Amino acid sequence: RLYPPLSSPSSRRRYKEDFALGLRRYKELCAQLDALGQQLAQLEQQLEQLPEDSAQYQSPEYQDKKRESQTLRNKLFHIKRMVSDYDKL
């Protein structure tokens, strides 16, 4: 497991640093996903006229960023939980 339960102040500090870096990237991805979502909404009517298997209809960039965002979200929640559990000791 990448982030096991904390056992020292130094590991807590490392988790907090990792969390801050991950949170920054997560926010960047959210902003990008929001922008892509707005673009997709604007193009929705045009896309309805295209075949579903066309390149214009599918957005792999959006799907990739969405998956990365979900992965980072899970990682951040786990780190936050580990720090919180350590702080309760």
ABEGO torsion letter per residue (X at the ends): XABBBBABAAAAAAAAAAAAAAAAAAAAAAAAAAAAAAAAAAAAAAAAABBAABAAABBAAAAAAAAAAAAAAAAAAAAAAAAAAAAAX
